[in-house]
Amino acid sequence: MFDLSAPADTAGAVREVLGHFATGVAVVTAGGPAGPLGFTCQSFVSLSLEPLLVSFSPARTSRTWPRIRTAGTFGVNVLAAGQADVSAAFAGSGNDRFRGVGWSPGPGGAPRLDGVCAFVSCELWDEYEAGDHTLVVGRVLALGADPAREPLVFHRGRYRALDPEPPPHPQ
């Protein structure tokens, strides 16, 4: 049973309720003058098929997004199951996020992290102020996936695994 009487006026209440929506985990990357850049992002979505657009939402306090914006092109690395350590490394601040993480230049030059289940190469299309975040829209330049890999899933504050044996579809 749902209790809809709780006001949506605290960040904790909002996180608790919206945490019921499972998401994938991505790392947005770009090449920078001082080396590769990247940050973890849960808010990555497909936005449009014509033109082919994707979107993600970095916090307005992000120090990495403005540097990626300057690059003009970026990559979205969809993390695979077993890459929670990569997610944590790119979520932190003040450290060498690429230390110990294998990568190669993807189309457009943005780092494509080793072992990801999908990679999307984009150019910045537009961005919009959206409360305490920025809504970034990227035009897809190239993309690819490894169908043998399952995604890293985040749900209710924890990384989760997909059910390896989904139930059969109803007849």
Phi, psi and omega in degrees: 000139180267138173253100182267013181275346181288129179290145179269054185248005177234144180300323180298316179296318180296314179299318182297313182288311183288344174295347176287347177271114181287140178229161168279176179232131180233157172241121178271130184229160173201161173272136179236165180300330181261009180126182184292150180237154175185156175208153178283141183215127178264347191262029181280132179214155168284135186247317185208144175268335180219101356288163182284107184232149172233168181216151171209167187225093174284153176296146179293343177274356181301133174268344182274319183305315180302327179286324176291319178307317181299326179295329179083334175234153181206165176241149174243116180261112178276113186291148180264160174308138181091000180253029177300327178295325177292317177303313181295320181298320182274350177275338182285170177234156174075013179233170175280095186297334182271357180299123178079003180252119178285144179200164174218158179293130175271181175304132182087354175095347179293142180299128172258114184287142178296141172082002180288159179270342176203155178220135179233122178263131187223160165244149181296124179265309179191170174211154186222142173291135181216078181064234181271010177233170172246132176269111183257133176243128179241142174270128184286129178259324181200155178202159179195162182215157174253101184295348179279348183257141175266153181281157169281129184243140178240126183210127178052045174081009182221154171284143182228164174251148174287154176293120183291340180234082180296150179296154179294154177292142178297145181281000000 
